[in-house]
């Protein structure tokens, strides 16, 4: 399982994917849906990095808190 897969799995457990990408500031009164979108955005970022031949560093500052939360939700390592 890739880091992006972990993030998407956590997002799916928190809230279903939206039909269209909403604005986080305007259209997310539901905190769970907002958090799920943050997981999905991080997963897409991991995909882009990987597509460019760069290995995703799970210790990267931009990824650490989101990945830690995803792993807790998924019941895996913290």
C-alpha positions in Angstrom: 0.0 0.0 0.0 1.4 3.4 -1.0 1.2 6.5 1.2 -1.4 7.9 -1.2 -3.4 4.7 -0.7 -3.3 5.1 3.0 -4.4 8.7 2.8 -7.3 7.8 0.5 -8.4 4.9 2.7 -8.6 7.3 5.7 -10.5 9.9 3.7 -13.1 7.2 2.6 -13.5 6.2 6.3 -14.1 9.8 7.3 -16.5 11.0 4.5 -17.5 10.0 1.0 -15.8 11.8 -1.9 -17.7 14.9 -3.1 -19.3 15.0 -6.5 -17.4 18.2 -7.4 -14.4 19.7 -5.7 -15.9 22.3 -3.2 -14.2 25.3 -1.7 -13.0 24.3 1.8 -13.8 27.7 3.2 -17.2 28.1 1.7 -18.8 24.7 1.4 -17.6 22.5 4.3 -19.6 23.1 7.4 -18.9 19.4 8.1 -15.5 19.1 9.7 -15.3 15.4 8.8 -15.8 16.2 5.1 -13.2 18.9 5.3 -10.7 16.6 6.9 -11.4 13.9 4.3 -10.7 16.4 1.5 -7.3 17.2 3.1 -6.5 13.5 3.0 -7.5 13.3 -0.7 -5.4 16.4 -1.6 -2.4 15.0 0.2 -2.9 11.7 -1.7 -3.0 13.5 -5.0 0.1 15.4 -4.1 1.9 12.1 -3.4 0.7 10.7 -6.8 2.2 13.8 -8.6 5.5 13.5 -6.8 5.7 9.8 -7.6 4.8 10.3 -11.2 7.8 12.6 -11.5 10.1 9.8 -10.3 10.6 11.2 -6.8 10.1 8.9 -3.8 7.7 10.4 -1.3 9.4 11.1 2.0 6.9 10.3 4.7 9.0 12.5 7.1 8.4 15.6 4.9 7.0 18.5 6.9 4.0 18.9 4.6 3.0 15.2 5.0 3.8 14.2 8.6 0.6 15.3 10.4 -1.8 14.3 7.7 -0.2 10.8 7.3 -0.1 10.3 11.1 -3.8 11.1 11.3 -4.6 8.8 8.4 -2.7 5.9 9.9 -4.5 6.3 13.2 -7.9 6.3 11.4 -6.8 3.3 9.4 -5.8 1.5 12.5 -2.2 1.2 11.5 1.1 2.5 12.7 1.0 6.1 14.1 
